[in-house]
Amino acid sequence: MGQTLASALVLPQRRVDDLDFQRLIQPIPLTAKFELPDYYVWCGTLTKADDGKYYLLFSRWPRALGHTAWVTHSEVAVAVGNSPFGPFAFKSVALPVRGKQFWDGLCTHNPTVQRFGKKYYLYYMGNTGDGVAMKSLNWTHRNNQRIGVAVADHPLGPWQRFDQPILEPTAGFYDALMCSNPSVTKRPDGGFLMVYKAVGDKNKMPFGGPVLHCVATSDSPTASFKKHPKPVFVKEGVAFAAEDPYIWHDGKRYRAIVKDNEGYFTNAGKSLALFESADGLDWKLSAHPLVATMDVRWANGQRQKLNSLERPQLWFEKGKPVVLLCAADVSTAREYSFNLQIPLLPIHQK
């Protein structure tokens, strides 16, 4: 049976105004690792339906094609469980291939799900191209990345997809080459805030760059988002400092967890970093910037050094973060990958 929230979260509470996220992280139940034998599993975003079950939406692609085939063959799928700590069982493909003529017709990736009202909104990256998996990145697919949303009444779908993305590159802007890795939250005023990965076209192609993050806002969860002019999570002199933003509003401020590629913000090497913002537009590093390193603890007492801990997402119960979901792998060979559902200590809100 899956571990319950009550049994997983056992330490004294901490106040949100003194948020030291690293201290919230608890040992991982052995059930809280989702993997598939023949597929890479990446990303991982959690929601709950009125049926009481938990639904894990994730990216997958065939292991036989190698890690870099995420950019050509990824598809967003869904698994179901009775606990946010698993075990989860694969159920179906949420966003399947639908034809190279569509902007997202061959590849869907980077899912992040939100429930606004009675609807579920699945934000994701999509692309198209020639459909050829390569040992290195397929640059046509990589540089065709755009951001879209699908809508459903239930996490199992059917998911309504759209013929146009809600965010795409703008010539002369920080995202002139491509955009991906969306994270969306509802603003206190009822609008919607997105932070996303933006790749420019100023540096050597086909990689381009710099790789930055930008902010966009909308009055609707499905309408085009208006881009704001200032990049965020910037490290002076570094062309690719961060990736994989996840944003939320804690009732007083916006917060973000991002992948810190080399410890530029945490001074802890490859890690996850915490930022905050009063308005969602201007961001600063939090007083306790370190969220997590590559070292994880399991509930059986074992410790494990990971190669990657990326794509952070949170699951909330009663407005408090109780699960940190991350994509992970164990070696630089990147021969397989999985999603972790990491228990968090409850925060006491002042």
C-alpha positions, -999 to 999 in steps of 0.1 A, spaced: 0 0 0 11 36 -6 24 56 23 -1 82 36 6 119 41 2 116 78 28 88 82 53 104 58 54 139 73 67 136 109 90 165 119 83 198 137 67 225 116 85 255 102 72 289 94 68 299 57 84 333 63 116 315 73 114 290 45 145 268 44 132 243 18 161 219 22 150 212 58 115 202 45 127 173 25 120 139 41 132 103 33 116 89 2 92 59 5 102 30 -17 68 33 -34 75 69 -44 97 60 -75 78 57 -108 95 40 -137 87 20 -167 109 -9 -180 110 0 -216 107 38 -214 126 68 -201 103 85 -176 109 123 -172 91 153 -158 62 144 -135 33 166 -123 6 155 -99 -31 162 -95 -61 147 -78 -96 141 -91 -129 140 -74 -127 102 -74 -100 105 -47 -73 91 -69 -40 108 -77 -29 112 -113 8 115 -123 12 131 -157 47 125 -171 69 124 -202 80 91 -217 99 78 -248 114 44 -257 146 35 -240 158 18 -272 161 53 -288 185 68 -262 181 97 -238 183 125 -265 152 111 -282 132 131 -257 132 159 -282 117 137 -310 97 109 -294 85 121 -260 48 118 -253 29 130 -222 12 100 -204 -7 95 -172 -4 70 -143 -28 66 -114 -24 58 -77 -41 59 -44 -14 80 -27 8 109 -38 37 86 -28 26 58 -51 28 32 -63 15 46 -96 4 24 -125 5 35 -161 -29 42 -175 -28 59 -209 -11 84 -232 -26 118 -226 -11 137 -256 -2 112 -284 14 119 -317 -11 136 -340 8 143 -372 38 164 -382 16 191 -397 7 202 -362 30 224 -341 30 197 -314 23 168 -337 54 146 -331 66 154 -296 50 165 -263 71 171 -231 75 193 -200 40 187 -186 27 208 -157 -9 204 -147 -32 228 -128 -68 226 -118 -86 259 -121 -123 256 -112 -137 224 -126 -112 221 -154 -77 206 -156 -52 226 -176 -21 207 -189 7 231 -200 34 215 -220 61 219 -247 53 206 -282 73 204 -314 74 189 -348 101 180 -374 114 150 -393 109 125 -365 144 112 -366 160 102 -333 198 109 -332 227 102 -308 229 140 -303 199 163 -302 178 166 -333 181 204 -337 151 208 -360 129 194 -333 147 212 -305 144 246 -322 107 241 -330 97 240 -294 66 260 -285 43 261 -254 7 250 -254 -21 239 -232 -47 211 -233 -79 211 -213 -100 183 -198 -127 176 -173 -107 147 -158 -69 139 -157 -76 108 -179 -90 131 -205 -100 133 -232 -77 163 -235 -87 191 -259 -57 203 -278 -54 234 -299 -41 242 -333 -19 270 -321 5 273 -292 -3 299 -264 33 311 -265 58 310 -293 91 328 -302 92 365 -309 119 379 -333 144 400 -315 133 389 -280 150 365 -255 130 336 -269 137 343 -306 148 307 -312 125 286 -290 105 285 -258 97 256 -234 95 244 -198 64 264 -188 51 268 -153 18 286 -146 0 297 -114 -30 317 -107 -24 353 -95 -42 368 -64 -60 391 -88 -75 362 -107 -51 364 -137 -24 339 -146 13 341 -144 37 320 -165 75 316 -162 92 298 -191 126 289 -206 136 312 -234 164 305 -259 177 334 -280 195 335 -313 225 356 -304 250 328 -298 264 302 -321 238 280 -338 222 255 -337 222 257 -299 218 295 -299 214 313 -266 217 327 -242 193 304 -223 172 326 -199 138 327 -184 110 351 -191 76 360 -175 43 362 -193 8 370 -180 -28 365 -192 -63 370 -180 -73 335 -192 -56 301 -186 -59 293 -224 -54 327 -240 -22 341 -255 2 352 -228 17 388 -228 55 387 -225 72 410 -200 105 426 -211 129 416 -183 144 381 -180 146 364 -146 169 340 -127 198 357 -144 235 351 -134 257 378 -149 282 364 -174 266 330 -175 248 319 -207 228 290 -192 226 293 -155 192 277 -147 163 256 -161 131 239 -152 112 266 -133 82 258 -110 63 287 -96 35 292 -70 20 318 -48 21 310 -11 -5 336 -1 21 364 5 46 361 -23 55 342 -54 81 315 -51 100 295 -76 122 264 -76 146 261 -105 174 237 -115 207 254 -108 230 240 -134 263 244 -117 256 259 -83 256 295 -96 229 304 -71 233 278 -43 271 274 -42 263 237 -39 271 224 -74 243 210 -95 212 215 -74 178 230 -70 175 267 -60 147 288 -44 137 323 -56 109 347 -45 90 376 -59 65 402 -46 48 407 -80 59 377 -101 79 400 -125 110 408 -105 126 379 -88 154 376 -62 173 347 -46 157 336 -13 175 339 20 179 301 20 185 294 -17 193 256 -15 164 233 -21 181 200 -28 214 185 -40 219 153 -59 219 133 -27 186 117 -17 176 96 13 153 66 12 129 55 39 149 23 44 179 44 55 199 42 23 214 73 6 219 76 -31 239 100 -52 220 109 -84 233 122 -117 203 144 -122 174 158 -101 155 180 -124 120 192 -135 108 201 -99 71 203 -94 50 205 -62 18 189 -50 -2 209 -24 -27 197 2 -48 225 18 -26 251 2 7 237 16 34 219 -4 36 183 7 53 166 -22 83 176 -43 83 157 -76 115 155 -96 128 136 -127 160 117 -119 187 95 -133 217 78 -118 246 80 -142 261 102 -169 253 74 -194 216 83 -189 205 48 -198 172 51 -179 153 76 -157 124 79 -133 102 102 -113 105 107 -75 78 119 -52 96 133 -22 77 140 10 79 175 25 76 186 61 44 207 65 49 245 67 31 266 93 17 297 77 17 328 99 
